[in-house]
Amino acid sequence: MDYKSYFDIPDNITYLNTPGNGLMPRAHHAWRRVWEMEFFDVTGDIRDQQPAFIAQVKREFGALFNCSTEQVYLTPNFSFAMYTLLDGLPSGLKYAILEEDYPSLNFPVISRQLDYVKIKVGHQVEEHIQYTIRNQHIDVLLLSVVQYINGLMIDLNFIKKLKAEFPDLIIIGDATQYLGTEPLNFKDSGFDAIGGSGYKWMMAGFGNGYMMVSDQLQAILYQKAQAGPRPHEAMWSSKSILDTFFEPGHQDTLSHGTLLRSLNFMQTHGLDHIQTYLIELRAYAYGQFDERGWLLPEIRGRNVRSSLVNLQIDPKNYDLLLANGIKCFPRGTGIRIGLHVYNTQQDVDKLIEVIEKINR
Ligand SMILES: Cc1ncc(COP(=O)(O)O)c(C=O)c1O
């Protein structure tokens, strides 16, 4: 499938910076221009239909990732959703977080002075997690599905098994570097909550985020507030108590509407087909990178591979890569790249050609 034809990428640019921010299909840009005009057209009335519009985005989100409309909250970004979730959990819980995970996951746990342990991330991260959960009486596990620096992807079958072994463990995931690359069935995933920002692999631009929360977890969030009265005001009459925490105030229909365009794109093309395309592209890329010794040791031997790769080439090469049209980013000990539907084997070849030219 020629997914690239849906995007406007000039010939002299090799766009590999999806882990930073993803591209939007051309049709998204066209929709945003029209929406902006129609939305603020004085003679029109779509400004008055914001709640119905947001409800539609939730329905389509739920349909794609198998969660009910009541289980998904739409937020401005991942961090807002994550902080809201964390602040709603009962006190006295013990947390496990991963070393060097994204700051919006780890820092709120640290700054709120919650009781936590840090799990080492390495080649055998799942074993480390299992050992910690078995031995340290952990109540809540927080992790990113794909680690933002080294690209390590947690085995999602492991999450299902972990949940089966510890049904009371609350597992909260960050899907920002993952959702949009393959199908996800929330109800079956083992996660009690999983959320993210839409501007990377969901290709939906800034200003939109999502958090799916299971019924069991919803029942224990903001318990005192949930035991109290619902809002009496007419304008909030359809809001649940949890809506008033996750979705207070008016939401931006341009941002969430862009997320809806992405949901439609993924529905039309099929996340299963997108997954197949990316598996093939990754197999090619990882093979080429491995031959050249560019993969991190903790990534090399793993069967589960993400679309985010930290290439072990000197980050000092960043400016030269940019000068050659390679959009990427220095992170950790290397240069971070991402491979999404608008990337091809030619992009991988071009990247290798430029790195080898620079290092000659
Ligand atoms: C793992 C991960 N989670 C979340 C985010 C983004 O969260 P936010 O948009 O709230 O900053 C990023 C962005 O780099 C990320 O890498």
The ligand as a Tripos MOL2 file, in Angstrom:
@<TRIPOS>MOLECULE
LIG
   16    16     1     0     0
SMALL
NO_CHARGES

@<TRIPOS>ATOM
      1 C1          6.1970    8.2430   26.0460 C.3       1 LIG1
      2 C2          5.5770    9.5840   25.8380 C.ar      1 LIG1
      3 N1          4.4320    9.8840   26.4590 N.ar      1 LIG1
      4 C3          3.8310   11.0800   26.2960 C.ar      1 LIG1
      5 C4          4.3850   12.0380   25.4930 C.ar      1 LIG1
      6 C5          3.7240   13.3500   25.2760 C.3       1 LIG1
      7 O1          2.9750   13.7860   26.3510 O.3       1 LIG1
      8 P1          2.5360   15.3180   26.3600 P.3       1 LIG1
      9 O2          1.9570   15.6110   25.0060 O.co2     1 LIG1
     10 O3          1.5190   15.3950   27.4380 O.co2     1 LIG1
     11 O4          3.7640   16.1170   26.6270 O.co2     1 LIG1
     12 C6          5.5940   11.7800   24.8400 C.ar      1 LIG1
     13 C7          6.2280   12.8310   24.0240 C.2       1 LIG1
     14 O5          7.3910   12.8060   23.7320 O.2       1 LIG1
     15 C8          6.1890   10.5200   25.0200 C.ar      1 LIG1
     16 O6          7.3330   10.2230   24.3850 O.3       1 LIG1
@<TRIPOS>BOND
     1     1     2 1
     2     2     3 ar
     3     2    15 ar
     4     3     4 ar
     5     4     5 ar
     6     5     6 1
     7     5    12 ar
     8     6     7 1
     9     7     8 1
    10     8     9 2
    11     8    10 1
    12     8    11 1
    13    12    13 1
    14    12    15 ar
    15    13    14 2
    16    15    16 1
@<TRIPOS>SUBSTRUCTURE
     1 LIG1         1 GROUP 0 **** ****
